[in-house]
Amino acid sequence: MVVKMIENPRAGKKLKPGNSNKRIRLQMPVVEAAEAEPVAVAQAEERSILVAKELKFVKSLAGNDPKLRRKVLKNLKIWLNTRSRSSFAFTDADFLRLWKGLFYCMWMSDKPLIQENLADEIASLVQCFEDLSIALQYFGAFLETMSIEWFGIDNWRIDKFMMLVRRCTRQMLIALHEAEWPKQHVETLMKYVDRFLLNSEKCPFGLTKHFGDLLLEELAKVSEGDIDADIVHTIVETYAIRLLSTNDMRLIKHITSSVFHSLLYQSELGQDYQEKFDLWKKTNFVTGNIDSVDYEVNCEYEDEKEGGELDQEGDSDEEGREDRVFDPRAGQVDVVINELHFDPLRIVEVFEANRFKPFVTNKGRKQMKMLVKQYKKFATGVFPLGIQTVDSIDNKDYKVDIEEQIEELENFERELVGEKPGKKKKKKVEITEETTQTDATETDSAQKATKKPKKKKPTKNDVKQQKLKLLKAKRETKLEALKEKKLVKSKNTLAKETNAQNPSSSSKNTVKAVSETKFASAASTNGTFKIADEWSEPLKDGETEQFIPSRKTKLKQIKQQLAEEEDAKLVRNPFATPKNNAKALKRTAETPQTDGAVGVAAKKKRVKIALNKNVSQDLKEHINQVLSSPQVPYDSSKKPSKGALKPNLMPSPINPFYRKKIGLKLNGTL
């Protein structure tokens, strides 16, 4: 470092070391500054070269040529190996660029076996990085690109990308398993999962659901059960915190079923329950409770040679674990998924530790309470999930008695409908072994003799005659009733007239008329409606009947008298406008009068709608009508008299004869 004294231009003197106006300038050595500039320029040039190389890889990976894609993928593997050992560290932008090309390389691949090989090659690129932190960075870029591009994948390509997600996670878990599951790296992996896959704002639900379904399954396949419970708890803890903090009910249900319930089902208690339930289902749930099911598992081999071959195969699998099959295939072997060990009470502690934190939602807390109950019950040695009891049928004889069932059906029909009229029960004839052929013949002859002749079914004419008889009887009864009513009315009118003349004897006459009508009606009904009462008996010598009007009739009479008196007292205004009476506004039907009898209302006009007289038109009449019409409605061979388009005023210049007279006579417009 060099320190220089600078003169003040305003003051004409040099500044002393102790003066307050002096300024000190620090200068870098000239040699160091000269060296720093070319180093920075060289680094920027190298960085631009690397980005150009990455873009070249991306373009060729996303191309249409499959041979070029395979060649570039091999070169990419070599380049990543060399680049990971160099001093230039990978950034997130570098991995995102490379994954863009790898994504579209998978997009362009076709045919299932080729797609499977390509997915394995892309997933194996994780093994190119010696440092696990860089491999996790590469896997995090993969999760970010898949969360961005998943929504744009169509229905025909979704299967191969689901396979790609499974293979890449498997290779990442293999890398962690080879490093003996370091806790820091597992936590970083779950941070990437929480940031990109469990966040509903960044990732679609389909990808989160698929990853949640495969995570524990691939973990069990890769580790073969050789994994600490602490690692399982770190993986489960991120899902537990996300369950408590989310409001999305789909994500809550998915986490409970794919993570927490699947842990319970893959345990020993869960496997025992599955075996019991399968046997219980085969027996059609005969016992009411699943605990009462007794089952035994016996693995027997027919030949000892087969057992020896299996042992040899097991030894070979232990020797070469690299050739393990992680996916079940037709014609090959099944994949064994080992058990993941965990402590249920520790998971309960994780829930209770984060229970009252501010990020917890109501839906998450409600689901958490249910899971805590289930895991506490599981800790006591009782499996909390699945069907435990079924309303089953006791063991009994299932033979069917047909006669009993017929009787039950007949009784049920009687309760619903009742006994059908005209049908009688058939007598049952019990035949024993002691009866002989002679008895049978005698019974047959007796039955034939006792049989009644079958009634003939009534014909249509008989039914019509019966209906006519019924109608005639009804008409006669109606006519008699009308005649009686007319007689009563005539007697009432006569009584009123006599009352008007002799008011003293009016009450007696009315009472007699009413009594006479009552007795006449009772006699006409032939005693059917007779009433045994004192009032129904005839009058004796010296007895009289008086009619006492009701209160309503008295009030009406009083009101009418008062109204008449007021009308007589009041003097109407001759200049007042008459009020609109409701009766005057009503329309009255005008009754036409005949010429002969004036003042006598004629009969009402009747309109008969005779639909029976409607007859369809014959074909001959239709043809005659068409021929008689002045114009035919439509003829396909006939040309129109005038065109639909308007004629041009000027002839077209395209016509070669437009100068001649032919062009001027166009449509007769000029």
Steps between C-alpha positions, in 0.01 A plus 500: 500500500633854418398812697544835321470853627287724274547870483205730545473716182322785678769537763837583354682307768571135555293324761674383808448155644319639805269731306122424501451593133709222361344215291633147474442286184550126508625344182525135405832381379523538129607141448200349687237709317652410170487131588132506629348639183611225260401228754142631520481527123629145462244368749216677320617358167519148644155541654352609167666201331342264755155653451539467124597135544194439720271664244650281231418192708145623559429564129632163389316312781170660399551428128311266269790266418501201743859396409627848579311498832662172608846623402459831682371324814819294519712811449300678772582226749875539430476879516323494838768268643778733394313819592421374853876457567595844367517827692185640328210420734154420365221753554124452508471676162740248342298202621170661396637548146615139479170366637308696239681306229467166684126559547443546128732209423255284696210676328629406152574133583255235379425128571490363857832314517690796354330734746592272789866486401510876453344558844768277656779688318369841604457385860852351508648848440475549878790256538728736302538729802740387772375761744151427638417869541542554122290189429225637725523834320458314169196313641349824631526652150325190367210545746472869409484432124244222547280723718515769228441270201262241650186694420585506126545121466220340299313177569713286267838601653411510870592133561861533384555814707357325806754224435775764468410647841509155659839408347664833592386479864618141516851593380513788749404266784761247384766773520391584855492130595855450375606796715326334801221756526667816631240700693596840358459387141165333580380828649608693188316247282180550701544880478498472119190277521322745731593803288408366156260204542298564816438866416164523321586841353802365308414136428182337362324247720558207261879513542480530880263204514721283278817586697327431835383158376847388391728651768460245782476212252831590331660566839413145612624351170836681504577459869366140527386587852855596605426860599491675835170615650645855530521533120140385462393755761680786321317408178165473678552823696489721189171343397360546852585873505352546151181320613464738794569816296285438191135581439467280189283202594623295202862527619403417860317182394785400268767541771295297752439213257834483314740573791349444844253220420743322267756490785243319713403256224861400419575411865462151651159578646384632163622192315327269752180697455519470120546122518211466745276722291573303179410172673193661659388623160540155343270352768235767422544671840345205688629606842388836633849616609834480320681395820306172507651395163758220534755475223825311443767579244673190366769532235561154356705406199422192299860409418821560688670591174283806463599609849867453415462703184332777695782507753754520219310786345495679836879461531552638152279800586705570807822479299389737227262760637557718199275276290202542732157554346318797649192483276272192470488355148288235331685170476772602746502534878295696748656789689531458876433816700654482846360655815598850611548523877364803682392611846130601510535695826777712350272600212235591758760722672569679170129579465464618859814716483363694198137494610464858631730682258362797303523334157261216600156507332168371632472225238856382567441494878183297455679241284793495740274404793369200309855386407620539861218272621585239235874500575442477877273201444765346270761543775290282732513211247156545340464574130278812475406494128277281283177310561490319833137381532227401253138402564538136401259201483527218751581148381178311427344262251444685173262237349188663358147370563299608196156449662587724794621775270180474290287534814703803612451666161126427501459645850695807401281545191185472715629768735570736212207435263252286687328187379399509134122461444371198308795279581484229758782319664586169353478216741825316549479126463770320697609173345652244730681183422206286625260625232454260213413545135130428567478786750658731245246408234211548744622842603539603134143394420364681806686817406361486146147461633536787746655737247275788407449597140726783394337834455514646155670830456254781419515634148508865396128507424415368849715767659331772291152378596590500869632856473181614323284349773697681767471832313122456462460432873703811586292716266172376651620580853608848393166570332309395815715726713437796265126440511503501879697826508251665264210393721668643809569830323142532381370437853738759644386764249133432584576529872672835449204636305256392771724648771493831318118492505452349851812570713348337812472160340833521314706334768265205523491444123879519464552255781253260343660531158845428644371200690323367191814534288705319764258210509479489119878483465519228762232299321674540163823352634308184607599540863872497445562829684238461777580678826344373825442836671211700659532774238450250217161379633178660361304761698232384740159654563529846655875543420639786287850578363651848500796617293748717694735690268872515579690809615661553160167519323367742767803726457461501124134598530583783744776634276270501199232692694754760617637544150149554363424760768825691431432500125156644566639778723800598279458730199724417208705774326384529140838637391708219657673249277386141546748254653641213295328195623680171467188334368470756222860442393446128461441386146166337440454251222255632245226253429372519144123519463296325239273683260189313609518531877600842628629517861576131517872415517611270227717196561879548540713447195693175505821432309583142417860406418469181299854365467373169365412669171859608428621302198847505339526615141525234233795488263281565194350811653851626584617446139192678360558790737864534392405489133227757547743744673634777270873428563697190594666563841846368407661355188869403503533511119356849471745793492423824684354786299738756652843469657562567867802726435466854370622560142817704441456845348841490331635203305794311648843600359612135517263418216703514173191616309413793729559757220258328268125507512487164683639652816257795491195276491587342833178400680316771307605767753657747253 
